[in-house]
Amino acid sequence: MTEPQPDLFEMRRLESLSNTIFGVAMTLLAYDLPKPNFAHMPGWDDLAHTYSGRLAGLVLSFIIAGVFWISHHRRLARQPFGSRFVVILNLFFLLSIVLLPVTNGLYSSYRLSSAVAVLYGLHLTIIAALNAALWWLALSGGRHSEIAGAVFPVIVFVPGIALAAYAPEYVQYFWMLGFGGFLARRFVATKPAQPPGEGG
């Protein structure tokens, strides 16, 4: 068993920090949910008016955070050691996750605002781009299906920013396409290596 190089960082320590950050960020998504004090016994219309928009934003952000947590966990499992640059890039990725409750709170409250929808879209794009860059560094050109799955959300979120500027009321449905990264990973599967002497 080869000894790790002294200038490499043991990524399992980063994984412990990551789990804590994801857990706290995903919990704080619910912090901005309204805590109403109805003047009368609320009916279904009152509840829908109070919670529908905010719950949609919370669920979207929670699913996005969950998908990136799964991706982050799988990537760290394939990269037991990382350089200082990789560790710093991972910390920026975790910072983008920490900020998710902030932009989610804005988007949940003002989702019909073009400026807020664009800001939220930019944030999602930054998270996805950092995740894709970290996958690229972790795999060094191998397992192209994994890289395709990581790049796919970036391809969705970038045009989503333009859609958010002109049709913020519909962009949340477009962002859901970003979860197609799981399917993209299956379609762009890496070919198994051929034994010597076979193939053309």
Protein Blocks (a to p, Z undefined) as FASTA:
>chain_A
ZZddfkbccfklmmmmmmmmmmmmmmmmmmmpccdddfbdcdfklmmmmmmmmmmmmmmm
mmmmmmmmmmmmmmmmmmmbccfklmmmmmmmmmmmmmmmmmmmmmmmmmmbmklmmmmm
mmmmmmmmmmmmmmmmmnnopakllmmmmmmmmmmmmmmmmmmmmmmmlmmmmmmmmmmm
mmmmmmmccdddddehiaZZ
